[in-house]
Amino acid sequence: MAILAYRRAVHTAVLREVTRRWGLTVGPPFEHDGEWAWVAPARDGAGRELVLKIVKWFADTEHEADGLRLWDGDGAVRLYAAREYGEAKALLLERCVPGTQLKQALPEPEQDLVVAGLLRRLWRPAGAPFRPLSQMCDEWAAEFEQKYAAAPDAVDRGIARAGIGLFRSLPRTASTDVLLCTDLHGGNILAAEREPWLVIDPTPYVGDPAYDVVQHMLNCDERLAADPAGLATRMADLLDLDPERVTLWLFARCVQESPEWIELRQVAARLAP
């Protein structure tokens, strides 16, 4: 409760400041499943329909504004302004209308096409200030090893070793590095007026494009359970990627998530090389 009250206090102070600075009228917040974000509709003095997002700083939010600035509305929502306030950030964003989530609007096979089309547009060369994908993977691998040490029976030892080894090595063997979204799935793609679909809430890193299709596949529960290798091959074909490499990434990520995501343990076993 103390942490929640603290977050609310931070958001309230930032909201008061950016409302004054940017001349905004702000409505009630959207229903939002993000733990550290406060998101609400807003309108500026010119009458533009916007979104105000206030986030607590942590690794996933560090370069969201930088990524949106680089993409400049090409496949993602436009960023109009951003400011940092200590450990909080405020982003003023394009509002997607009607804002329907892709996962609610289309069946999964059709979502595949939208995801692939957006990824092709988002992938582009990038350097500083974006972090390498290897940094994220090393941090997540270390977290996995701590969880696995506490529950070694959760995953077969050989599968665990192979999967987390790949999770560390794959980022370092990519033939191409591009700016990645890393958290692209049907809940982070919204219907809009400017374009049919736009990406929100990116977590940009620079690295292997074969990684960037994994989160979408993890959200395709039935197809992932029924034929994970076939799903990986389909997404690889849509993006002209190496199917074997996409499959290895899916296997590695399933292992990495397996201590807490029980359904992925069987998927990892089926994909194990």
Secondary structure as the mmCIF struct_conf table of DSSP 4:
data_model
#
loop_
_struct_conf.conf_type_id
_struct_conf.id
_struct_conf.beg_label_comp_id
_struct_conf.beg_label_asym_id
_struct_conf.beg_label_seq_id
_struct_conf.end_label_comp_id
_struct_conf.end_label_asym_id
_struct_conf.end_label_seq_id
HELX_RH_AL_P HELX_RH_AL_P1 ALA A 2 TRP A 22
TURN_TY1_P TURN_TY1_P1 GLY A 23 GLY A 23
STRN STRN1 THR A 25 VAL A 26
HELX_LH_PP_P HELX_LH_PP_P1 PRO A 28 GLU A 31
BEND BEND1 GLU A 35 TRP A 36
STRN STRN2 ALA A 37 ARG A 43
TURN_TY1_P TURN_TY1_P2 GLY A 45 ALA A 46
STRN STRN3 GLU A 49 LYS A 56
HELX_RH_3T_P HELX_RH_3T_P1 ALA A 59 THR A 61
TURN_TY1_P TURN_TY1_P3 GLU A 62 HIS A 63
HELX_RH_AL_P HELX_RH_AL_P2 GLU A 64 TRP A 71
TURN_TY1_P TURN_TY1_P4 ASP A 72 GLY A 73
BEND BEND2 ASP A 74 GLY A 75
STRN STRN4 ALA A 76 ALA A 76
HELX_LH_PP_P HELX_LH_PP_P2 VAL A 77 ARG A 78
STRN STRN5 LEU A 79 TYR A 85
TURN_TY1_P TURN_TY1_P5 GLY A 86 GLU A 87
STRN STRN6 ALA A 88 GLU A 94
HELX_LH_PP_P HELX_LH_PP_P3 ARG A 95 CYS A 96
BEND BEND3 VAL A 97 PRO A 98
STRN STRN7 GLN A 101 GLN A 101
HELX_RH_AL_P HELX_RH_AL_P3 LEU A 102 ALA A 105
BEND BEND4 LEU A 106 LEU A 106
HELX_RH_AL_P HELX_RH_AL_P4 GLU A 108 LEU A 122
TURN_TY1_P TURN_TY1_P6 ALA A 128 PRO A 129
BEND BEND5 PHE A 130 PHE A 130
HELX_LH_PP_P HELX_LH_PP_P4 ARG A 131 ARG A 131
STRN STRN8 PRO A 132 PRO A 132
HELX_RH_AL_P HELX_RH_AL_P5 LEU A 133 ALA A 150
TURN_TY1_P TURN_TY1_P7 PRO A 152 ASP A 153
BEND BEND6 ALA A 154 VAL A 155
HELX_RH_AL_P HELX_RH_AL_P6 ARG A 157 SER A 169
HELX_RH_3T_P HELX_RH_3T_P2 LEU A 170 THR A 173
BEND BEND7 SER A 175 SER A 175
STRN STRN9 VAL A 178 LEU A 180
BEND BEND8 THR A 182 ASP A 183
BEND BEND9 HIS A 185 HIS A 185
HELX_RH_3T_P HELX_RH_3T_P3 GLY A 186 ASN A 188
STRN STRN10 ILE A 189 ALA A 191
BEND BEND10 GLU A 193 PRO A 196
STRN STRN11 TRP A 197 VAL A 199
BEND BEND11 ASP A 201 ASP A 201
STRN STRN12 TYR A 205 GLY A 207
HELX_RH_3T_P HELX_RH_3T_P4 PRO A 209 VAL A 213
HELX_RH_AL_P HELX_RH_AL_P7 VAL A 214 LEU A 218
TURN_TY1_P TURN_TY1_P8 ASN A 219 ASN A 219
HELX_RH_AL_P HELX_RH_AL_P8 ASP A 221 ALA A 226
HELX_RH_AL_P HELX_RH_AL_P9 PRO A 228 LEU A 238
TURN_TY1_P TURN_TY1_P9 LEU A 239 ASP A 240
HELX_RH_AL_P HELX_RH_AL_P10 PRO A 243 GLU A 257
TURN_TY1_P TURN_TY1_P10 SER A 258 GLU A 260
TURN_TY1_P TURN_TY1_P11 ILE A 262 ILE A 262
HELX_RH_AL_P HELX_RH_AL_P11 GLU A 263 LEU A 271
#
